[in-house]
Amino acid sequence: MAKKKKVIELTQKNLEFTENGITYKLIRFKPDTMTLDVIRYEDKNRLDEFSIPFAHLPKSLKKIVKPN
């Protein structure tokens, strides 16, 4: 059986990026599905929480998160 990878919590690292005036704060990384849970903010107002693929992260954050 394949070994299930653990979920990596990112809330304590305070990682975030801004795209088109919307700020995304990273919550957790799921290496088995290569997705991240993020919270979306606009003008410091929380909009919602959802998942994005790892490939959609900016390169600077990919180096910090590292899926391996």
DSSP file (Angstrom, degrees, kcal/mol; ACC not computed):
  #  RESIDUE AA STRUCTURE BP1 BP2  ACC     N-H-->O    O-->H-N    N-H-->O    O-->H-N    TCO  KAPPA ALPHA  PHI   PSI    X-CA   Y-CA   Z-CA
    1    1 A M              0   0    0      0, 0.0     2,-0.2     0, 0.0     3,-0.0   0.000 360.0 360.0 360.0 145.4    0.0    0.0    0.0
    2    2 A A        -     0   0    0      1,-0.1     2,-0.4     0, 0.0     0, 0.0  -0.490 360.0-115.3 -72.9 141.1    1.1    3.5   -0.7
    3    3 A K        -     0   0    0     -2,-0.2     2,-0.4     1,-0.1    -1,-0.1  -0.635  26.9-127.7 -79.7 130.2    2.1    5.5    2.3
    4    4 A K        -     0   0    0     -2,-0.4     2,-0.2     1,-0.0    -1,-0.1  -0.650  21.7-132.3 -81.5 127.6   -0.2    8.5    2.9
    5    5 A K        -     0   0    0     -2,-0.4    27,-0.2     1,-0.1     2,-0.1  -0.498  23.1-112.8 -79.4 148.4    1.7   11.8    3.2
    6    6 A K        -     0   0    0     -2,-0.2     2,-0.3     1,-0.1    -1,-0.1  -0.415  27.9-106.5 -79.6 155.4    0.8   14.1    6.1
    7    7 A V        -     0   0    0     23,-0.1     2,-0.6    -2,-0.1    23,-0.2  -0.643  31.4-138.1 -78.7 136.1   -0.8   17.5    5.7
    8    8 A I  E     -A   29   0A   0     21,-2.9    21,-2.8    -2,-0.3     2,-0.3  -0.875  10.3-140.4-102.7 119.2    1.6   20.4    6.3
    9    9 A E  E     +A   28   0A   0     -2,-0.6    19,-0.3    19,-0.2    18,-0.1  -0.618  23.3 174.6 -78.3 132.1    0.3   23.3    8.3
   10   10 A L    >>> +     0   0    0     17,-3.4     3,-0.9    -2,-0.3     5,-0.7   0.347  50.8  99.3-118.5   2.8    1.4   26.7    7.0
   11   11 A T  G >45S+     0   0    0     16,-0.9     3,-1.0     1,-0.2    -1,-0.1   0.859  81.1  54.5 -62.8 -36.0   -0.6   29.1    9.2
   12   12 A Q  G 345S+     0   0    0      1,-0.2    -1,-0.2    15,-0.2    -2,-0.1   0.722 101.4  59.1 -72.5 -20.2    2.4   29.8   11.5
   13   13 A K  G <45S-     0   0    0     -3,-0.9    -1,-0.2    13,-0.1    -2,-0.2   0.612  96.5-140.6 -83.0 -12.2    4.7   30.8    8.6
   14   14 A N  T <<5 +     0   0    0     -3,-1.0     2,-0.4    -4,-0.5    -3,-0.1   0.910  33.7 175.3  52.4  49.6    2.3   33.6    7.6
   15   15 A L      < +     0   0    0     -5,-0.7    11,-2.6    11,-0.3     2,-0.3  -0.730   6.4 152.6 -88.2 130.8    2.8   33.0    3.9
   16   16 A E  E     -B   25   0A   0     -2,-0.4     2,-0.3     9,-0.2     9,-0.2  -0.987  23.0-165.7-152.7 159.3    0.7   35.0    1.5
   17   17 A F  E     -B   24   0A   0      7,-2.1     7,-3.3    -2,-0.3     2,-0.4  -0.980  16.0-133.6-145.3 156.7    0.7   36.5   -2.0
   18   18 A T  E     +B   23   0A   0     -2,-0.3     2,-0.4     5,-0.2     5,-0.2  -0.928  22.6 172.7-116.6 135.6   -1.4   39.1   -3.8
   19   19 A E  E >  S-B   22   0A   0      3,-2.7     3,-1.6    -2,-0.4    -2,-0.0  -0.970  71.1 -12.0-143.8 124.0   -2.8   38.6   -7.3
   20   20 A N  T 3  S-     0   0    0     -2,-0.4     3,-0.1     1,-0.3    -1,-0.1   0.854 128.2 -53.3  54.6  40.2   -5.2   41.1   -9.0
   21   21 A G  T 3  S+     0   0    0      1,-0.2     2,-0.5    21,-0.0    22,-0.4   0.512 116.4 111.7  77.8   4.4   -5.8   43.0   -5.8
   22   22 A I  E <   -B   19   0A   0     -3,-1.6    -3,-2.7    20,-0.1     2,-0.4  -0.943  58.6-143.8-114.2 131.4   -6.8   39.9   -3.8
   23   23 A T  E     -BC  18  41A   0     18,-2.5    18,-3.3    -2,-0.5     2,-0.5  -0.796   9.8-160.4 -96.7 133.5   -4.6   38.6   -1.1
   24   24 A Y  E     -BC  17  40A   0     -7,-3.3    -7,-2.1    -2,-0.4     2,-0.5  -0.962   1.8-161.3-114.3 123.7   -4.3   34.8   -0.6
   25   25 A K  E     -BC  16  39A   0     14,-2.7    14,-2.3    -2,-0.5     2,-0.3  -0.917  19.7-128.4-106.9 127.4   -3.1   33.5    2.8
   26   26 A L  E     + C   0  38A   0    -11,-2.6   -11,-0.3    -2,-0.5    12,-0.2  -0.558  30.6 170.8 -78.5 133.3   -1.8   29.9    2.8
   27   27 A I  E     -     0   0A   0     10,-3.0   -17,-3.4     1,-0.4   -16,-0.9   0.823  60.3 -11.8-105.3 -56.1   -3.3   27.6    5.5
   28   28 A R  E     -AC   9  37A   0      9,-1.1     9,-2.6   -19,-0.3     2,-0.4  -0.992  52.2-137.5-151.2 155.0   -2.2   24.0    4.7
   29   29 A F  E     -AC   8  36A   0    -21,-2.8   -21,-2.9    -2,-0.3     7,-0.2  -0.955   8.4-158.7-116.8 130.8   -0.5   22.0    2.0
   30   30 A K  E >>> - C   0  35A   0      5,-3.0     5,-1.4    -2,-0.4     4,-1.3  -0.885   6.1-173.0-110.2  99.6   -1.7   18.5    1.0
   31   31 A P  T 345S+     0   0    0      0, 0.0    -1,-0.1     0, 0.0   -24,-0.1   0.787  79.6  62.4 -66.4 -27.5    1.2   16.7   -0.7
   32   32 A D  T 345S+     0   0    0    -27,-0.2   -26,-0.0     1,-0.2   -25,-0.0   0.849 121.0  23.3 -68.3 -31.9   -0.9   13.6   -1.7
   33   33 A T  T <45S-     0   0    0     -3,-0.7    -1,-0.2     2,-0.2     3,-0.1   0.439 102.4-128.1-108.5  -3.2   -3.2   15.8   -4.0
   34   34 A M  T  <5 +     0   0    0     -4,-1.3    20,-2.5     1,-0.2    21,-0.3   0.894  65.0 128.8  55.3  44.9   -0.7   18.7   -4.5
   35   35 A T  E   < -CD  30  53A   0     -5,-1.4    -5,-3.0    18,-0.2     2,-0.4  -0.878  47.5-145.4-125.3 160.5   -3.2   21.3   -3.4
   36   36 A L  E     -CD  29  52A   0     16,-2.9    16,-2.5    -2,-0.3     2,-0.5  -0.971  12.1-135.5-124.3 140.1   -3.2   24.1   -0.9
   37   37 A D  E     +CD  28  51A   0     -9,-2.6   -10,-3.0    -2,-0.4    -9,-1.1  -0.840  35.6 177.6 -89.7 129.8   -6.0   25.4    1.3
   38   38 A V  E     -CD  26  50A   0     12,-3.1    12,-2.2    -2,-0.5     2,-0.4  -0.914  28.6-135.8-132.3 157.5   -6.0   29.2    1.2
   39   39 A I  E     -CD  25  49A   0    -14,-2.3   -14,-2.7    -2,-0.3     2,-0.5  -0.955  22.9-141.9-110.9 134.9   -8.1   32.1    2.6
   40   40 A R  E     -CD  24  48A   0      8,-3.0     7,-3.4    -2,-0.4     8,-0.8  -0.846  19.3-174.5-102.1 129.5   -8.9   34.9    0.2
   41   41 A Y  E     -CD  23  46A   0    -18,-3.3   -18,-2.5    -2,-0.5     2,-0.4  -0.939  11.0-173.2-121.9 143.3   -8.9   38.5    1.4
   42   42 A E  E >  S- D   0  45A   0      3,-2.3     3,-1.4    -2,-0.4   -20,-0.1  -0.967  80.9 -12.6-135.4 121.2   -9.9   41.7   -0.3
   43   43 A D  T 3  S-     0   0    0    -22,-0.4     3,-0.1    -2,-0.4    -1,-0.1   0.902 127.9 -57.6  53.4  45.4   -9.3   45.0    1.4
   44   44 A K  T 3  S+     0   0    0      1,-0.2     2,-0.5   -21,-0.0    -1,-0.3   0.604 112.7 122.2  62.2  15.3   -8.6   43.1    4.7
   45   45 A N  E <   -D   42   0A   0     -3,-1.4    -3,-2.3     0, 0.0     2,-0.3  -0.930  66.5-123.0-106.2 128.6  -12.1   41.5    4.5
   46   46 A R  E     +D   41   0A   0     -2,-0.5    -5,-0.2    -5,-0.2     3,-0.1  -0.532  31.1 176.8 -71.7 127.6  -12.2   37.8    4.5
   47   47 A L  E     -     0   0A   0     -7,-3.4     2,-0.3     1,-0.3    -1,-0.2   0.898  51.2 -48.5 -95.5 -60.1  -14.0   36.5    1.5
   48   48 A D  E     -D   40   0A   0     -8,-0.8    -8,-3.0     2,-0.0     2,-0.4  -0.973  41.8-110.5-165.9 175.5  -13.8   32.7    1.6
   49   49 A E  E     +D   39   0A   0     -2,-0.3     2,-0.3   -10,-0.2   -10,-0.2  -0.977  45.4 143.3-121.2 133.3  -11.6   29.6    2.0
   50   50 A F  E     -D   38   0A   0    -12,-2.2   -12,-3.1    -2,-0.4     2,-0.3  -0.930  43.7 -94.5-156.9 178.2  -10.9   27.2   -0.9
   51   51 A S  E     -D   37   0A   0     -2,-0.3   -14,-0.2   -14,-0.2   -16,-0.0  -0.806  29.5-174.4-105.9 143.9   -8.2   25.0   -2.5
   52   52 A I  E     -D   36   0A   0    -16,-2.5   -16,-2.9    -2,-0.3     2,-0.1  -0.964  32.5-101.5-130.6 152.2   -5.8   25.9   -5.2
   53   53 A P  E >   -D   35   0A   0      0, 0.0     3,-1.6     0, 0.0   -18,-0.2  -0.407  28.1-121.9 -69.2 149.0   -3.3   23.6   -7.1
   54   54 A F  G >  S+     0   0    0    -20,-2.5     3,-1.8     1,-0.3   -19,-0.1   0.835 109.7  66.4 -57.9 -34.2    0.3   23.9   -6.1
   55   55 A A  G 3  S+     0   0    0    -21,-0.3    -1,-0.3     1,-0.3   -20,-0.1   0.699  91.0  63.3 -63.9 -19.9    1.2   24.9   -9.6
   56   56 A H  G <  S+     0   0    0     -3,-1.6    -1,-0.3     2,-0.0    -2,-0.2   0.465  80.8 104.7 -86.5  -0.8   -0.7   28.2   -9.3
   57   57 A L  S <  S-     0   0    0     -3,-1.8     2,-0.1    -4,-0.2     5,-0.0  -0.476  82.1-102.2 -75.5 149.1    1.6   29.4   -6.5
   58   58 A P    >>  -     0   0    0      0, 0.0     4,-1.8     0, 0.0     3,-0.8  -0.392  34.0-112.4 -64.7 152.3    4.2   32.1   -7.3
   59   59 A K  H 3> S+     0   0    0      1,-0.3     4,-1.6     2,-0.2    -2,-0.1   0.836 114.6  60.2 -57.8 -36.5    7.8   30.7   -7.7
   60   60 A S  H 3> S+     0   0    0      1,-0.2     4,-0.6     2,-0.2    -1,-0.3   0.865 109.3  42.7 -63.1 -35.9    9.0   32.5   -4.5
   61   61 A L  H <> S+     0   0    0     -3,-0.8     4,-2.5     2,-0.2     3,-0.3   0.808 105.9  62.0 -79.9 -30.6    6.4   30.6   -2.4
   62   62 A K  H  X S+     0   0    0     -4,-1.8     4,-2.3     1,-0.2    -2,-0.2   0.877 100.8  54.6 -61.0 -36.6    7.0   27.3   -4.2
   63   63 A K  H  < S+     0   0    0     -4,-1.6    -1,-0.2     1,-0.2    -2,-0.2   0.836 111.8  44.3 -65.9 -32.3   10.6   27.4   -2.9
   64   64 A I  H  < S+     0   0    0     -4,-0.6    -2,-0.2    -3,-0.3    -1,-0.2   0.904 117.6  41.9 -78.6 -43.3    9.5   27.8    0.7
   65   65 A V  H  < S-     0   0    0     -4,-2.5    -2,-0.2     3,-0.0    -3,-0.2   0.918  82.7-177.5 -74.0 -44.7    6.7   25.1    0.6
   66   66 A K     <  -     0   0    0     -4,-2.3    -3,-0.1    -5,-0.2    -4,-0.0   0.890  23.7-142.8  45.0 106.3    8.6   22.4   -1.4
   67   67 A P              0   0    0      0, 0.0    -1,-0.1     0, 0.0   -33,-0.1   0.639 360.0 360.0 -71.8 -14.6    6.4   19.4   -2.0
   68   68 A N              0   0    0      0, 0.0    -2,-0.1     0, 0.0    -3,-0.0   0.490 360.0 360.0 -76.9 360.0    9.2   16.8   -1.5
